């Protein structure tokens, strides 16, 4: 399966992103009853709960990461991700389990360079 990346948006409405670090794990939970976006995907961190949403706007999706709309049908009701970059412009994560009982990533991260993601840090 192709590697999938996403941007965490809306963190400023919760805990911000200052505490987020490369390697932290996140949980993705679809929110089909969201009144603003029927393809909304919550981003949660164990012990904190919701820390934001998968970005779904051209203004919040960074580089080549996927919008919530593009990611929605590729994951199950719950999936797992891992933070790969924390920048002033956003937090980029990689899907590591799509929630359909299929691991998306088995090897260590191969992303070491912002050019691989299509944007500058």
Secondary structure, 3 states (H helix, E strand, C coil): CCCCEEEEECHHHCCCCCCCCCCCEEEEEECCCCCCCCCCEEEEECCCEEEEEECCCCCCCCCCCECHHHHHCCCCCEEEEEEEEEECCEEEEEEEECCCCCECCCCCCCCCCHHHCCCCC
